[in-house]
Amino acid sequence: MGLFDKFTKLAAERASLCDSQIHPFGIRIDEMYSPTEGLIQGKRVILAGTNNYLGLTFDPASIKAAQRSLELEGTGTTGSRMANGSYAGHGALEEELVDFLGRRSVIVFSTGYVANLAVIGTLAGSREVVLLDADCHASIYDACKLGGAEVIRFRHNDAADLERRMVRLGERAREAIILVEGIYSMLGDQAPLREIVEVKRRLGGYLLVDEAHSFGVLGANGRGLAEELDVDSEVDILLGTFSKSLGAVGGFAACHDAQMDLLRYASRPYIFTASPSPSAIASVRSALLAIRNRPQLRSQLWSNARRLYQGLQASGYQLGPQVSPVIAVMLKSPHEGLALWRALMERGVYVNLVLPPATPGAITLVRCSVSAAHSFGQIDHIIGAFASLRDPTGPVEADA
Amino acid sequence: MITQEEILERVMKLIVPFAPPGTPINPDTDLAQDLGMESIKVMDMLMELEDEFDISIHLNILMDVRTPAQLAHAIVDLMEHADGTV
């Protein structure tokens, strides 16, 4: 048996979707012109599939901060924080996040994925029970697997279903770890955090919220869904990423309990991974200031999100359940999704195609992510492209 | 008292909506190989089984379970631990 024989089925599925035409699973952006425009296969396109929610990847202050860091600190740290030591910027960013989030402990990680592996995978060991929303991101599932916890799923965004499963656990529920996300990456919907907090108050447990898609996006100060719904004090640990609203790469965990710092000595994904490059940290520190000082970025983001959501809805598309910077267009089949995705590319719009089993309910999604940096003109172009492809008599068919 | 045979019967009935239409299901059918059930479907099925039998079934069980018979056996074990009635 060959080393890669087990991927035969995967290869066949990929081949059925990836013929000689442009396909969505090997996209290369050859040039970037702005947070919202790039060059793909010789065509200038509007980027609406980047999760660049605040458009800060081209923020002049962040670029300048990163350039200065490159000159002063070099290109990389060349090792882990435990073995090689942290740079001043790592510590400074942690202190700034402590202040911004009003929490006692923050740890910065190399990516958001690593933050989840490091925190969840270490806290949720083989003696722990984890209750996770069925639609949680793969990094959360992987983290649970790493730690070996007993994992029980509850139905997506269903606090009553969580409660039912916690009741079954009896006394063990008091020490269970509950995992949800601020904004879910597939459908763009928000967790019913108040209801989940109510369940936690009644039955116990520890609540961890992954704010990867909601940090910088929700809340009066951009701290995320926990701030938006005024339940921050009930959320034990916030997890987040620097690769979306903050426009760089890295991740963090933030806790009200200073003892979380102990994870620095217990978490293998923290100990055995190279630390974030100093220039990435410098740009994140600058972007964090933008989130603090420029609330108009969030206002613009939501204004754009509402415009796109309403435009697509008016065109007759079936969308995720609520207005969100992640707008999912739901389709009947992978081939229908691929046809729409390709036709949008031809019309100068880049979005994401997401196929089962990565999607909830085995649906196919063409997923748009909105940016504060999109102009209304660009949003209207995206709406126009979608509208021109809408067949009122049935599903979108592949272009001949 | 519910018997293991009754549990198996209920398990097999519950699997039907998750399997391709018309596919025969017997106690030794391999959920992944024979029914082509992807992990997400198997996990959704576990949620249904939890509600059907009012027990907690953690995902780790999937490392040892491949067929309806094995699933029924695991459920019997879990129910015994839950209240000792089986």
Interface residues (C-beta under 8 A of the other chain):
Chain A: V129 A134 C144 G148 E150 V151 I152 R153 F154 R155 R164 R165 R168 L169 P356 P357 A362
Chain B: E38 S39 I40 K41 M43 D44 L46 M47 E50 D51 D54 I55 S56 I57 H58 L59 N60
